[in-house]
Structure formats: structure tokens, C-alpha cells
């Protein structure tokens, strides 16, 4: 049997998620076996997440985050600092993925792509989308660039990798670090670095809900001027 393309799998899973709500929510990728990284060194290889529960979206919660300025590398191989360079004073939407994931990450990335489309069509200008790898040891800039292209990422969506230690520190500041990258929680952060108002969305969140939070943050900025 020929393998299903990740993009088709993601679309199918995304449709399933919004058509039939799971009966139980999950905070993280759980209940799977440890993977031998040495067996997944090629670009076309994938970590098997077939045993993962598809996580339902949970109630959003306010969180405190630290936007660290460790030097990361974007999909074009340029050194970037998350706080001062990539985000600055823009409203931001941050998610976390790795390129060899075949289930959860593709769905989350598909939702981010849908959000970017909505932002380009009718959303506030100047919103920064960011995807940070949780597997920097294998996710080179070239891999990130290819993955971004696969999902139709456009300017305004930055993909970050870098040295493992630097990426780990950034993930810890954002509350997204796990000792094993396969266990990373399926989450999205939406926030305003100026006010420090950040919301954590766990699970497969409808892009319209993310857009609503962005509009709320934009309205709060306008009201504060």
C-alpha cells in the first residue's frame, strides 16, 4: 500500500476533528512508545504517532510566558532572536511542531495555515505567526523550509530551529518544553508582547477562535491608546 501524503492526512484529520468532537481531552501526546532517533535520520522518514489520541480543544487559559532572546535560526538559515527580532511589538501566534511527525503536528500546522489565510483575507495587519521545532537536532533550516512550503506558508510566518540548548531554553520560557520531543503538548499561544497578555490553547483549536482572540488583543491595544 502506498503511504498517504502528510498533507492529505492532515486535511482528513482536520475535517474529522471538527466533524466529530472527541469524547475526552488530552493535554499532550500520550501513551506512545519511545522512538529510536537513529532510525529516523532521513528527510522522508516519520515518527509513528498512530497510537496517539487525537486531542480535543480545551478551554483556553491565560498564561505567563518569557519571550527569550536566544539566537535561533529561521527557515532561510538566518540568525533570529524570538523576542526582539521575530516578534518585536507585534501580536503573535506561536505553535510547536516537528517535521517527522505524521499525525498531530500536520493537523496543527494545517490549522495555522488556515489562520494565516484568514488573517490575509480579513484579519488585523502585522500579526506574526511563528512555528518552533521541538526537534532541533534533526529539523534543519532546509527541513523547516520544505515543511513550510508544503503547507503554503507565506511571509509573516517564521519557522525557527537552532542549537538544541538554545531551542530548549526558548521552549521552557513558553511553557512548551518536554524532555522527549515526542511528548510535546499540542498547543498554540496567542499574545501581545507589549501588554504581556497571553492565552494558551491546547488541542485542535478552530482558527476562528484564534482569530477572535487576536481581534480582542487588537481592540485592547486600540482602546489603550
FIVEXVEX-388489 format. One record per atom (N, C-alpha, C): residue in one letter; atom name; x, y, z. Coordinates in steps of 0.02 Angstrom, whole numbers. Each point is the difference from the previous one (the first is absolute). Layout:
BEGIN
- resn:name:xx:yy:zz
- a:CA:X:Y:Z $
...
//
This chain:
BEGIN
- resn:name:xx:yy:zz
- x:N:42:-60:0 $
- x:CA:-42:60:0 $
- x:C:43:62:0 $
- x:N:-16:48:-42 $
- x:CA:40:62:-2 $
- x:C:-16:42:61 $
- x:N:51:32:31 $
- x:CA:-12:43:58 $
- x:C:-41:60:-19 $
- x:N:-42:22:48 $
- x:CA:-41:60:-11 $
- x:C:43:62:8 $
- x:N:-6:47:-45 $
- x:CA:39:61:5 $
- x:C:-20:37:64 $
- x:N:49:30:36 $
- x:CA:-15:36:62 $
- x:C:-53:54:-9 $
- x:N:3:36:-57 $
- x:CA:-48:54:-10 $
- x:C:-71:-26:-6 $
- x:N:-9:-57:-33 $
- x:CA:-66:-30:-6 $
- x:C:-24:-27:67 $
- x:N:47:-31:37 $
- x:CA:-17:-25:66 $
- x:C:-21:56:46 $
- x:N:37:55:-3 $
- x:CA:-17:57:43 $
- x:C:-68:27:-15 $
- x:N:-16:7:-65 $
- x:CA:-66:26:-19 $
- x:C:-55:-47:24 $
- x:N:10:-65:-7 $
- x:CA:-50:-48:22 $
- x:C:-10:3:75 $
- x:N:55:2:37 $
- x:CA:-4:2:72 $
- x:C:-33:64:24 $
- x:N:18:56:-32 $
- x:CA:-30:65:20 $
- x:C:-75:-2:-11 $
- x:N:-23:-28:-55 $
- x:CA:-71:-6:-13 $
- x:C:-34:-43:52 $
- x:N:33:-55:18 $
- x:CA:-28:-45:50 $
- x:C:-5:33:68 $
- x:N:51:38:18 $
- x:CA:1:33:65 $
- x:C:-60:47:8 $
- x:N:-15:39:-52 $
- x:CA:-54:49:5 $
- x:C:-68:-30:-16 $
- x:N:-1:-61:-29 $
- x:CA:-64:-31:-15 $
- x:C:-26:-41:59 $
- x:N:46:-34:35 $
- x:CA:-18:-42:57 $
- x:C:44:19:58 $
- x:N:-26:30:52 $
- x:CA:40:21:58 $
- x:C:20:-62:40 $
- x:N:63:-7:18 $
- x:CA:22:-56:42 $
- x:C:-34:4:68 $
- x:N:-8:-56:31 $
- x:CA:-35:-2:64 $
- x:C:44:14:59 $
- x:N:64:3:-10 $
- x:CA:45:13:56 $
- x:C:58:43:-24 $
- x:N:16:52:39 $
- x:CA:55:45:-18 $
- x:C:66:-28:24 $
- x:N:53:20:-34 $
- x:CA:68:-20:19 $
- x:C:45:60:-3 $
- x:N:44:8:50 $
- x:CA:45:57:1 $
- x:C:62:-11:-41 $
- x:N:17:-62:-14 $
- x:CA:63:-13:-32 $
- x:C:-3:-63:-41 $
- x:N:52:-12:-39 $
- x:CA:5:-62:-38 $
- x:C:18:-54:51 $
- x:N:-46:-46:13 $
- x:CA:11:-46:55 $
- x:C:-8:-72:-23 $
- x:N:29:-45:41 $
- x:CA:-11:-71:-9 $
- x:C:36:-31:-58 $
- x:N:54:29:-24 $
- x:CA:35:-30:-55 $
- x:C:68:-25:22 $
- x:N:29:-43:-42 $
- x:CA:64:-29:17 $
- x:C:56:47:-18 $
- x:N:58:-10:33 $
- x:CA:59:40:-15 $
- x:C:26:-16:-70 $
- x:N:21:52:-38 $
- x:CA:24:-10:-67 $
- x:C:76:5:-2 $
- x:N:30:-42:-38 $
- x:CA:72:2:-10 $
- x:C:16:51:-54 $
- x:N:30:57:20 $
- x:CA:13:54:-47 $
- x:C:45:-23:-57 $
- x:N:43:-48:12 $
- x:CA:47:-21:-52 $
- x:C:-36:-33:-59 $
- x:N:-62:-20:10 $
- x:CA:-37:-33:-52 $
- x:C:-40:50:-43 $
- x:N:7:64:16 $
- x:CA:-41:50:-35 $
- x:C:43:57:-24 $
- x:N:58:-14:-27 $
- x:CA:46:53:-19 $
- x:C:-14:30:-67 $
- x:N:-37:-36:-44 $
- x:CA:-12:25:-67 $
- x:C:-56:50:-2 $
- x:N:-1:43:-53 $
- x:CA:-51:51:-4 $
- x:C:-69:-29:-10 $
- x:N:-4:-57:-34 $
- x:CA:-66:-29:-13 $
- x:C:-25:-44:55 $
- x:N:39:-10:53 $
- x:CA:-21:-43:55 $
- x:C:-47:37:46 $
- x:N:-42:-38:35 $
- x:CA:-48:31:44 $
- x:C:-4:-39:66 $
- x:N:-11:36:54 $
- x:CA:-13:-31:64 $
- x:C:-72:-24:0 $
- x:N:-12:-61:21 $
- x:CA:-66:-29:-1 $
- x:C:-41:24:59 $
- x:N:-51:39:-13 $
- x:CA:-45:23:53 $
- x:C:-68:-33:-6 $
- x:N:-2:-58:-31 $
- x:CA:-64:-32:-13 $
- x:C:-37:-20:64 $
- x:N:38:-6:55 $
- x:CA:-31:-19:63 $
- x:C:-23:60:42 $
- x:N:14:60:-24 $
- x:CA:-19:59:39 $
- x:C:-75:11:-1 $
- x:N:-26:23:56 $
- x:CA:-69:22:2 $
- x:C:-4:68:-35 $
- x:N:-51:11:-40 $
- x:CA:-10:65:-30 $
- x:C:-27:48:53 $
- x:N:37:51:20 $
- x:CA:-21:42:57 $
- x:C:-56:48:-18 $
- x:N:-49:4:42 $
- x:CA:-53:49:-9 $
- x:C:24:67:26 $
- x:N:-31:53:-25 $
- x:CA:19:67:24 $
- x:C:-26:9:72 $
- x:N:43:27:43 $
- x:CA:-20:15:68 $
- x:C:-18:74:7 $
- x:N:-25:17:57 $
- x:CA:-16:70:12 $
- x:C:64:41:3 $
- x:N:3:55:-38 $
- x:CA:62:41:0 $
- x:C:14:27:70 $
- x:N:64:11:15 $
- x:CA:19:26:65 $
- x:C:54:53:-7 $
- x:N:-3:50:44 $
- x:CA:51:52:0 $
- x:C:65:-28:29 $
- x:N:56:19:-30 $
- x:CA:64:-26:24 $
- x:C:52:56:0 $
- x:N:52:-11:40 $
- x:CA:58:44:0 $
- x:C:54:-33:-42 $
- x:N:29:37:-46 $
- x:CA:53:-28:-41 $
- x:C:61:45:3 $
- x:N:57:-29:-16 $
- x:CA:62:38:-6 $
- x:C:25:-6:-72 $
- x:N:-1:55:-35 $
- x:CA:25:1:-69 $
- x:C:75:10:3 $
- x:N:37:-54:1 $
- x:CA:72:5:5 $
- x:C:31:20:-66 $
- x:N:60:28:3 $
- x:CA:34:24:-60 $
- x:C:60:-43:-18 $
- x:N:-4:-65:16 $
- x:CA:53:-45:-23 $
- x:C:2:1:-77 $
- x:N:59:-9:-28 $
- x:CA:7:4:-72 $
- x:C:-24:-65:-33 $
- x:N:-53:6:-39 $
- x:CA:-26:-57:-37 $
- x:C:15:10:-74 $
- x:N:-24:-46:-41 $
- x:CA:12:3:-72 $
- x:C:-66:-10:-36 $
- x:N:-15:43:-48 $
- x:CA:-63:-7:-35 $
- x:C:6:-48:-59 $
- x:N:-54:-9:-36 $
- x:CA:-1:-48:-55 $
- x:C:45:19:-58 $
- x:N:23:61:-1 $
- x:CA:46:23:-52 $
- x:C:73:1:23 $
- x:N:12:-27:60 $
- x:CA:67:-4:26 $
- x:C:26:63:33 $
- x:N:-45:48:13 $
- x:CA:21:63:31 $
- x:C:-5:-4:75 $
- x:N:49:29:35 $
- x:CA:-3:4:73 $
- x:C:-54:49:20 $
- x:N:-45:-22:46 $
- x:CA:-55:42:21 $
- x:C:-8:-6:76 $
- x:N:-21:54:31 $
- x:CA:-16:0:71 $
- x:C:-76:5:6 $
- x:N:-30:-46:37 $
- x:CA:-73:-5:3 $
- x:C:-33:64:23 $
- x:N:24:28:56 $
- x:CA:-34:57:29 $
- x:C:13:65:-38 $
- x:N:62:19:-7 $
- x:CA:16:66:-28 $
- x:C:-2:2:-76 $
- x:N:13:-57:-33 $
- x:CA:5:0:-72 $
- x:C:-63:-26:-34 $
- x:N:-21:-61:17 $
- x:CA:-57:-31:-34 $
- x:C:-66:33:19 $
- x:N:-12:8:65 $
- x:CA:-65:25:23 $
- x:C:0:76:10 $
- x:N:48:25:37 $
- x:CA:1:72:13 $
- x:C:-62:21:39 $
- x:N:-37:49:-28 $
- x:CA:-62:22:34 $
- x:C:-62:-24:-36 $
- x:N:6:-50:-44 $
- x:CA:-57:-27:-37 $
- x:C:-41:-48:44 $
- x:N:-64:-5:-15 $
- x:CA:-39:-54:29 $
- x:C:28:-65:-30 $
- x:N:-1:-54:39 $
- x:CA:33:-61:-22 $
- x:C:-42:-62:12 $
- x:N:7:-47:-45 $
- x:CA:-30:-67:7 $
- x:C:58:-49:-8 $
- x:N:11:-41:52 $
- x:CA:57:-46:1 $
- x:C:-25:-71:8 $
- x:N:24:-44:-44 $
- x:CA:-15:-71:10 $
- x:C:65:-40:-3 $
- x:N:-4:-66:12 $
- x:CA:59:-42:8 $
- x:C:-11:-65:-39 $
- x:N:52:-20:-36 $
- x:CA:-7:-60:-42 $
- x:C:68:-30:-14 $
- x:N:1:-56:-34 $
- x:CA:62:-27:-27 $
- x:C:-16:-36:-65 $
- x:N:47:2:-47 $
- x:CA:-15:-17:-69 $
- x:C:-11:-74:-12 $
- x:N:21:-44:45 $
- x:CA:-9:-72:-10 $
- x:C:-64:-26:31 $
- x:N:-38:42:32 $
- x:CA:-65:-19:29 $
- x:C:-49:-12:-58 $
- x:N:-42:-51:7 $
- x:CA:-47:-17:-54 $
- x:C:-73:9:17 $
- x:N:-16:19:62 $
- x:CA:-71:8:17 $
- x:C:-16:67:32 $
- x:N:18:7:63 $
- x:CA:-19:60:38 $
- x:C:29:64:-30 $
- x:N:65:0:-12 $
- x:CA:32:61:-26 $
- x:C:-27:22:-68 $
- x:N:-11:-46:-47 $
- x:CA:-29:22:-63 $
- x:C:-69:32:7 $
- x:N:-41:-26:47 $
- x:CA:-66:30:10 $
- x:C:8:71:28 $
- x:N:43:8:51 $
- x:CA:10:66:29 $
- x:C:28:48:-52 $
- x:N:45:-24:-42 $
- x:CA:28:43:-52 $
- x:C:-52:19:-51 $
- x:N:-45:-46:-16 $
- x:CA:-55:15:-46 $
- x:C:-45:55:29 $
- x:N:-13:-4:65 $
- x:CA:-41:52:33 $
- x:C:36:67:-1 $
- x:N:65:0:10 $
- x:CA:38:63:-4 $
- x:C:-3:28:-71 $
- x:N:3:-43:-50 $
- x:CA:-4:23:-69 $
- x:C:-68:31:-14 $
- x:N:-53:-30:28 $
- x:CA:-67:29:-8 $
- x:C:-4:68:34 $
- x:N:32:5:58 $
- x:CA:1:64:36 $
- x:C:36:53:-42 $
- x:N:55:-18:-30 $
- x:CA:36:49:-41 $
- x:C:-43:24:-59 $
- x:N:-36:-47:-30 $
- x:CA:-44:19:-55 $
- x:C:-53:50:24 $
- x:N:-30:-12:58 $
- x:CA:-51:45:26 $
- x:C:31:68:17 $
- x:N:60:0:27 $
- x:CA:33:63:16 $
- x:C:14:41:-63 $
- x:N:22:-34:-52 $
- x:CA:15:35:-63 $
- x:C:-64:26:-33 $
- x:N:-55:-35:10 $
- x:CA:-63:21:-32 $
- x:C:-38:53:39 $
- x:N:-1:-6:67 $
- x:CA:-43:46:38 $
- x:C:26:18:69 $
- x:N:59:-25:18 $
- x:CA:23:11:69 $
- x:C:39:63:8 $
- x:N:18:17:62 $
- x:CA:43:58:13 $
- x:C:68:-9:-33 $
- x:N:29:54:-22 $
- x:CA:67:-3:-31 $
- x:C:53:-5:55 $
- x:N:58:-25:-19 $
- x:CA:57:0:46 $
- x:C:-1:-53:53 $
- x:N:-37:-55:-11 $
- x:CA:1:-55:48 $
- x:C:54:-49:-21 $
- x:N:43:-18:47 $
- x:CA:56:-45:-15 $
- x:C:-17:-72:18 $
- x:N:4:-45:-49 $
- x:CA:-8:-71:13 $
- x:C:70:-31:8 $
- x:N:7:-45:49 $
- x:CA:64:-31:14 $
- x:C:-11:-74:13 $
- x:N:39:-42:-33 $
- x:CA:2:-71:16 $
- x:C:71:-17:24 $
- x:N:5:-29:59 $
- x:CA:65:-18:28 $
- x:C:5:-76:3 $
- x:N:54:-27:-26 $
- x:CA:9:-72:4 $
- x:C:14:-23:71 $
- x:N:-23:-60:16 $
- x:CA:18:-31:64 $
- x:C:53:-54:-11 $
- x:N:24:-6:-62 $
- x:CA:51:-49:-17 $
- x:C:56:34:-39 $
- x:N:35:48:31 $
- x:CA:51:37:-36 $
- x:C:59:-42:-23 $
- x:N:11:-58:32 $
- x:CA:56:-42:-19 $
- x:C:-7:-25:-72 $
- x:N:-61:-7:-23 $
- x:CA:-11:-25:-68 $
- x:C:-32:52:-46 $
- x:N:-37:45:28 $
- x:CA:-35:49:-41 $
- x:C:47:57:-20 $
- x:N:35:-10:-54 $
- x:CA:45:51:-27 $
- x:C:-41:55:-33 $
- x:N:30:57:-14 $
- x:CA:-36:52:-37 $
- x:C:-30:-25:-65 $
- x:N:37:-42:-36 $
- x:CA:-24:-27:-63 $
- x:C:-64:-42:10 $
- x:N:0:-40:52 $
- x:CA:-60:-40:15 $
- x:C:-58:45:18 $
- x:N:13:50:41 $
- x:CA:-53:46:19 $
- x:C:-28:38:-60 $
- x:N:45:19:-45 $
- x:CA:-21:36:-60 $
- x:C:-44:-45:-44 $
- x:N:20:-63:-8 $
- x:CA:-39:-46:-41 $
- x:C:-68:-13:33 $
- x:N:-1:-6:65 $
- x:CA:-63:-12:37 $
- x:C:-46:60:-7 $
- x:N:29:59:7 $
- x:CA:-40:62:-6 $
- x:C:-30:5:-70 $
- x:N:39:-16:-50 $
- x:CA:-24:3:-70 $
- x:C:-57:-49:-11 $
- x:N:6:-59:31 $
- x:CA:-52:-51:-8 $
- x:C:-68:25:24 $
- x:N:0:44:50 $
- x:CA:-63:25:28 $
- x:C:-16:70:-25 $
- x:N:34:23:-50 $
- x:CA:-17:64:-31 $
- x:C:16:60:43 $
- x:N:50:-4:43 $
- x:CA:17:56:43 $
- x:C:23:60:-42 $
- x:N:-22:58:20 $
- x:CA:16:62:-35 $
- x:C:40:47:45 $
- x:N:25:55:-27 $
- x:CA:35:49:44 $
- x:C:-45:20:58 $
- x:N:31:6:58 $
- x:CA:-39:13:61 $
- x:C:-7:-62:43 $
- x:N:26:-56:-25 $
- x:CA:0:-63:38 $
- x:C:73:-23:2 $
- x:N:31:5:58 $
- x:CA:70:-18:9 $
- x:C:6:-68:33 $
- x:N:47:-40:-25 $
- x:CA:12:-68:26 $
- x:C:69:-1:31 $
- x:N:4:-21:63 $
- x:CA:63:6:37 $
- x:C:27:-67:24 $
- x:N:65:-8:-8 $
- x:CA:37:-56:28 $
- x:C:64:29:30 $
- x:N:52:-39:9 $
- x:CA:62:26:29 $
- x:C:36:-53:40 $
- x:N:47:22:40 $
- x:CA:36:-47:44 $
- x:C:-48:-27:52 $
- x:N:8:-63:17 $
- x:CA:-47:-32:45 $
- x:C:-6:38:66 $
- x:N:56:21:29 $
- x:CA:-3:35:64 $
- x:C:-38:66:-6 $
- x:N:10:37:-54 $
- x:CA:-34:64:-9 $
- x:C:-74:-10:-10 $
- x:N:-18:-49:-41 $
- x:CA:-71:-13:-12 $
- x:C:-34:-23:65 $
- x:N:34:-42:38 $
- x:CA:-29:-25:63 $
- x:C:-15:57:48 $
- x:N:45:48:4 $
- x:CA:-11:57:45 $
- x:C:-60:41:-22 $
- x:N:-7:10:-65 $
- x:CA:-57:38:-26 $
- x:C:-65:-38:14 $
- x:N:1:-66:-10 $
- x:CA:-60:-40:13 $
- x:C:-19:2:74 $
- x:N:50:-1:44 $
- x:CA:-14:4:72 $
- x:C:-33:66:17 $
- x:N:24:54:-30 $
- x:CA:-29:65:13 $
- x:C:-72:5:-22 $
- x:N:-18:-40:-50 $
- x:CA:-68:1:-27 $
- x:C:-44:-54:29 $
- x:N:28:-40:45 $
- x:CA:-39:-54:31 $
- x:C:-15:-57:-47 $
- x:N:46:-11:-49 $
- x:CA:-12:-51:-50 $
- x:C:55:-54:-1 $
- x:N:43:1:49 $
- x:CA:56:-48:0 $
- x:C:-20:-66:32 $
- x:N:22:-55:-30 $
- x:CA:-5:-67:29 $
- x:C:67:-35:-11 $
- x:N:21:-43:47 $
- x:CA:64:-35:-8 $
- x:C:3:-41:-64 $
- x:N:-56:-31:-19 $
- x:CA:-3:-35:-64 $
- x:C:-43:40:-47 $
- x:N:27:18:-57 $
- x:CA:-37:45:-44 $
- x:C:-65:-31:-25 $
- x:N:-4:-68:-3 $
- x:CA:-62:-32:-22 $
- x:C:-58:13:48 $
- x:N:16:19:62 $
- x:CA:-52:12:50 $
- x:C:-23:73:3 $
- x:N:22:41:-46 $
- x:CA:-17:70:5 $
- x:C:-76:10:-4 $
- x:N:-27:46:40 $
- x:CA:-72:11:-1 $
- x:C:-22:34:-64 $
- x:N:-58:-19:-27 $
- x:CA:-26:32:-60 $
- x:C:-31:67:19 $
- x:N:39:52:-2 $
- x:CA:-26:64:24 $
- x:C:18:58:-47 $
- x:N:-39:53:8 $
- x:CA:11:62:-36 $
- x:C:-3:57:51 $
- x:N:46:47:-5 $
- x:CA:0:59:43 $
- x:C:-18:61:-42 $
- x:N:-46:39:25 $
- x:CA:-19:63:-34 $
- x:C:10:56:50 $
- x:N:38:51:-18 $
- x:CA:13:51:50 $
- x:C:24:66:-27 $
- x:N:3:47:46 $
- x:CA:24:68:-13 $
- x:C:62:10:43 $
- x:N:59:4:-30 $
- x:CA:62:8:39 $
- x:C:5:67:35 $
- x:N:-39:48:-22 $
- x:CA:2:67:31 $
- x:C:-38:-1:66 $
- x:N:-60:-28:0 $
- x:CA:-40:-3:62 $
- x:C:17:-60:43 $
- x:N:31:-51:-31 $
- x:CA:14:-62:36 $
- x:C:-60:-45:7 $
- x:N:-52:14:-39 $
- x:CA:-62:-40:2 $
- x:C:7:-58:-49 $
- x:N:6:-61:27 $
- x:CA:7:-60:-41 $
- x:C:-52:-52:19 $
- x:N:-26:-34:-51 $
- x:CA:-49:-53:10 $
- x:C:26:-65:-29 $
- x:N:-9:-54:37 $
- x:CA:23:-66:-20 $
- x:C:-60:-41:-24 $
- x:N:4:-24:-62 $
- x:CA:-51:-44:-28 $
- x:C:29:-70:-7 $
- x:N:-32:-50:30 $
- x:CA:25:-68:-3 $
- x:C:-47:-43:-41 $
- x:N:28:-39:-46 $
- x:CA:-41:-44:-42 $
- x:C:-10:30:-69 $
- x:N:-49:-25:-36 $
- x:CA:-14:24:-68 $
- x:C:-50:58:5 $
- x:N:26:59:0 $
- x:CA:-41:60:8 $
- x:C:-22:27:-68 $
- x:N:-64:16:-6 $
- x:CA:-26:29:-62 $
- x:C:36:66:-14 $
- x:N:26:10:-61 $
- x:CA:33:63:-16 $
- x:C:-43:62:13 $
- x:N:-65:-8:-5 $
- x:CA:-45:57:13 $
- x:C:5:22:73 $
- x:N:11:-48:45 $
- x:CA:8:17:71 $
- x:C:66:36:11 $
- x:N:52:-20:-35 $
- x:CA:64:34:4 $
- x:C:-6:71:-28 $
- x:N:-37:6:-55 $
- x:CA:-11:66:-30 $
- x:C:-38:46:48 $
- x:N:-48:-27:35 $
- x:CA:-38:40:48 $
- x:C:45:27:55 $
- x:N:46:-42:24 $
- x:CA:46:23:52 $
- x:C:46:55:-28 $
- x:N:22:-8:-61 $
- x:CA:42:52:-31 $
- x:C:-38:66:-4 $
- x:N:-63:-3:-19 $
- x:CA:-40:61:-5 $
- x:C:-10:32:69 $
- x:N:-8:-41:51 $
- x:CA:-7:26:68 $
- x:C:63:37:21 $
- x:N:58:-29:-15 $
- x:CA:63:31:18 $
- x:C:10:66:-39 $
- x:N:-20:-1:-63 $
- x:CA:6:60:-41 $
- x:C:-46:55:27 $
- x:N:-61:-19:19 $
- x:CA:-47:48:28 $
- x:C:25:30:65 $
- x:N:32:-42:41 $
- x:CA:27:24:64 $
- x:C:56:50:-12 $
- x:N:40:-11:-51 $
- x:CA:53:47:-17 $
- x:C:-29:67:-23 $
- x:N:-50:-5:-42 $
- x:CA:-32:62:-26 $
- x:C:-31:40:56 $
- x:N:-33:-35:46 $
- x:CA:-33:34:57 $
- x:C:50:32:46 $
- x:N:60:-28:3 $
- x:CA:51:26:46 $
- x:C:38:59:-27 $
- x:N:-11:18:-63 $
- x:CA:38:56:-30 $
- x:C:-30:67:21 $
//
